Amino acid sequence: RSKQWYQRRVRAASVDELLNIGFASLQCIYRCRHRSVISGACETLKVLSIATAPRPPASHLPATWLDSLLHVLESPAVSSLCRRSGGLPEAVEAVLQCNNIVLTQRTVEALLRTAELPYREKYLETQDVVQVHALHMLRLVLSSAKLRLHLLEYISQVCSLCYSGFVHELWVVRNASFLLFAELVNYILGHKITEFPATGYRSNLSSSELKTLYPGVYNQLLSNLQSAGSSPSIYLSLMLLSVLYTKPQCTDHVFGKHLFQLLSCKRGKVRAVAARLITIVCSKDVVEECARE
């Protein structure tokens, strides 16, 4: 049936009926491991949230369902047959499609608080790492074209989470941090990637524009480059720097200086990427000046 048909049925239902339908969809997400069932439940939540948000008697329902989702995320007593990162992020994104700015920002703030919680000393293989699930949820929220406009003020904090998580001893934390950073790069560049024959895929965003639009990200990038490759998180900085379109005449001298320092890094991959970036990012004058230093 068409989406309009479902929306008409939603408008005809009472508030209690809508509440129960929403919670029934959540139970499917909590307890079922079948991918098609989870996708169908998320689509139901999306239709319900969009239809009830502008309807005053039922406008509070998206917030109620979202509170239930965040409670499941933070509660260690609640277990799920499926991986929480496989169903909960899509459910959160579905509810946020109601396009409530306050609700979106409150959700992102709650996810950031969860992601910043201290980790336990040891984790069993069967235990959930709630911080990882929060990182996956943030990634899906960042990827939503409808929600990304409300997240500008949190970009610096998300970037900091990626840098700190990428050096964690747990692989699941490092993996979630890397995936989130990759989505953060797409957010910053606005998905406007251009193919250059000599250099591969690069963006139309220069380093000076990055400094103006995202000063927090720029400062963390610069601070990480100053570590001269002592931390594994240097790979994230090189990843971001490699896709910035920097015109040689506008190149920051400081980038060239730190890239030259990375040529002495003990990690061979860092030296290789830094050498390639020097030929792309740095003008001839910057290369000569850094070589003299």
Disulfide bonds with the S-S distance in Angstrom:
none
